[in-house]
Amino acid sequence: MHTALTIAGSDSGGGAGIQADLKTFAALGVYGTSAITAVTAQNTLGVRGWEAVSESLVVAQIEAVIEDIGADAVKIGMLATAGIVRAVERAIVRLGLRRIVIDPVMIAKGGDRLLREDAIAALRSLLPHAHVVTPNIPEAEVLTGLRLRTLDDMREAGRRILAGGPRVVLIKGGHAEGAEAIDIACTAEGEFEIRGPRLPGRNTHGTGCTLSSAIAAFLAQGVPDESSLRRARAYLEGAIRNAPRIGAGHGPLNHLWDLPSGSS
C-alpha cells in the first residue's frame, strides 16, 4: 500500500490541517501518517488560539515515521514558526524525502494568522525542495510581492515561484471573482489552466489542505503531475458539493463523498 506523510497543524474542528489530510489520504486509498507542528483551538467560526510544537518533537515525529513506515509522498501545511520551517528543511535533506507538496499556509479561512511573520523568509528557502507548491492568491502575493488581479498576473507569479526551484507551481484561483474558479499551473515544460465552476455556499473550510493532500496522494501512487493536479481538483469539487452542513461558520467538506456511504 502506498503511504503519505502530512506535516501540518492540528484542527480541533476536524475540517482542515492534519485531520483533513488524513481523511483525504484514506479516501484516495493511501495510508496516511502525520507529524504535528502546532495544535490549534478552532471551529467553523475561527481560530481561538494555537501553540507550536517544539522543533525537536516535530523532527522526532518525522523520523519515527520515515524510519519504519516510509513515505511515497509528503504534504507540508502549517509550519507555524521559522524554527520549525528550518528544522523540517533539514529533515527533508537528511532523510531524502521526495514528492513533496507544499501548501504555504499563512492565514486561516477566518483571517487568523497561522505563520509568524519571521517565518515567511524561511518558508521561501523551503520551496526549492518541493515537487508541487500550491499557494492561493494572497499567499502568492506574499511570496512574490506582486498584486494578482488577472490570470496573467497569476501566471507571472507562478513563473517567479517556479524560478525558485519547485517542479510545479499551482496558483489557486479560489479567491478571484467570476463564474469559474481557475487555477494556473506552471511547470518547466509549460503552463496550463484547471477550470471548474465556482461552487456556492460557505462550506469551504480546509479546501487548500484537501487539494494539496489529494495531490500528494496521487503522486504517492505514481500518477503523473498534470493528472495528479486535475484529479485532485475533481476530488475537491466533489467534497465541496457534498459538504455536510456542520457548524455556524465556514463548514467542513465531505472527504468521503466518493465512498459508498460518503454522501449519506
N, C-alpha and C positions, 0 to 999 in steps of 0.2 A: 504494500500500500504506500502511496506517495505521502510525503509529510511536508508540512509548512509550519514555520515558526513566526509568531507575531510578537514584536517588541513594541509595547504601547502601554497606554494608561488604562486603568480600570474605570468603567462607568457603572456606578451603583444602580442606575436606572435600566441598565441592560441593553440600551439601544445603540451605543457606539463603542469605540475602543476595543479592548480585549474581548468583551462579550460579543460584539458584532462580528469581529474577526473569526472567532472560534465557531460561531454559528454558520458563517459563510463557508469556512473550510469544510465543516461537516456536511452542509447541504450540497457541496460540489464534489464530495467523495474523497476528500483529503483529510488525513489525520493531523489535527492541529495541536501545537504546543505553544507555550507562552512565556514571555519574560515581562513582568510588570514593572513599568518605570515610575508610575505615580498612581496614587489612589485618590479618586475624586468622589465628592459627595454631590450628586446631581440627580435630577429627574427631568421630565419633559419641559419643565419651566425654566431650567437653567442650572448653572454650576454654583453650588453654595460654598465650596472650598475644595482645595486639593493640597496634597503633600507629596513631594517627590520621595521615591525610594532611594536608598543610598547607592552610590555608583558601584560599590563593591558587590552589593546584593544583586543589582541588575546584571552585572557581568557573571556572577555565580550562577544565576538562572540560565543565561545563555550557554555557559559552559556545560552545565548539567544536562541540558537538552541535547546539545551537539555531540557530546562525548558518548552518549548512549543511543539516542534515537535518530539524530541527524536532522537535516532539513533540506528538502529538494528546492525550497524557495523560502524567502524571508520577507515578511511585511513589516515595515517600520512606521509607526504612527507617532503619538505624543512622546516626546523625549524630555520635555519639561525644562531642563537646565543645560547650560553649556558643558558642565562636568559630565553629565550623562551622555551628551552627544559625543564628546571626545572619548569616553570610555567605550561606547558602542562602536565607534570607528576603529579603535584599537582591537577590539574583539573580532570585528569583521576581517581585518587584515590577518590577525594571528590564527584565526580558525578557518580562514579560506572560504568564507560564506559566499554563496553565489545566488543568482536570480533574485536580487534584492529589489523590492518595490518600496519606494519611499513616498509616503503621504506626508508632506511637510506641515503637520498640524500646528497652527498658531492660535486660532480663535475658535471657540466653540460656537455651535449654531445660534445660541442666545447672545453671543457677543463677548463672552468671558475669555480672557487671555489664558492660553494653555502652554505658552512658551515664553520664558522670560526673555526680556529684550536683549540681554547679553549673549543669548544662545543662538541668535539668528546668524551671526557670522560663523559660528561653529557649525551650524547646520549646512551652510554653503559648502564647507570643506568636506561634508559627508556625501554630497551629491555625486562626485566622480565614482563612487563605489556602486552607484545604483544601476540596475538594469532598466528600471522604469521609475520616473518621478511623476507624481500626479497632483500638481498644485491647482487649486481653484483660482479664480481671477484675483481676489485680494492677496492670496499667498504669492502668486506670480508677480504681482506689483511690488511686493516687499522684496522678493528675490532679485528683481531686475531693476527696480527704480522707475519702471515705465507706468504710464496710465493706460489701462486697457479698456477701450471703448468699442473697438471694431474687431472683426475677425482677423484683419491684417495686423492689428495690434497684438492679438493673441499669437499669431504666427511668429511675429518678431520676438515676443517674449519666449516662446518655445525655442527658437533658434539660439537665443542668448543663453538660456539654461542648458541647452544641448551642448553648447560650446564648452561648458564647464565639466563635461566628461560622462554624463549618463548616456545609455544606449538609446533610450526612448524618453521623450517628454510628452505628457498628455496634459494640455491645458483644459481644464474642465469649464464648460460654459454655463453651468447652472445659475451663476449669479448675474448673467446677462439678461436682457429683455428679448421678447419675441415669442412667436408661437412655437418655435423649435428650440430645443436645448442642443447646442452644437459644441462638441469637443474638438480640439485641434491636436492632432498627434504629429510630432516632429521626430524624424529619425535621420541618420546619416544618409539613408537611401532616398529620402523624400518626405513629403508631408501628405496627410490625408485627414478627412473630416469623419466624425462619427455623429450622425444626426438622429434625432428622435423627438417625439412630441414633448412639449413642456407640460408635465403632468400637474393637475391642480391638487390643492389640498396642502395641509400643514404637516403631514406625516412624512417628514424628510430627515428626521434625526438619525445620524450615522450613515448618511449616503456616501460621504467621502471614504470613511473607513471600510464600508461594504464594497465599494468599487475597487479600492486598492487591494483588499484581501481576496476578492474574486480574481483579479488579475494574477496575484501570486499563486492562487490555487490552480489556475490553468497553466501557468508557467511551470509549476511543480510537476504537472503531468506531461510536460513536453510539448504543449501546444505552442505553435509559432506566435511571435509577438503580436502581429496585427489581429490574428484570430483571437488571441487572449484578450485584447482590449475590446474587441467587438462583442465577444461572448460575455465578458464581464459587464458591459453596458446593458446588454439584453437581460441578464440576470438581475441587475439593479432595477431596471424598469419594471420587471415583474414583481420584485419585492416592494416597490412603491405602490404599484397598482393594487396589490393585495394586502396593503398595510392594515393592521388591526387598529381600531380606534381606542388607543390607550393613552391616558394622561390628558391634562388640560392644555398642554403646550405643543411643542414640536414632537409629535408622536414617533415611535419607532417603526421600522419596516418589518415585513414578514419575510425573514430569511429562509423559511422553509416552504415558501409558496409553491415550489415546483415538485414537492414531495407529495405522495398520495393524500396525506392528511393536512398538508400545508395551508390549504385555503379555507379550512374549517374555522 
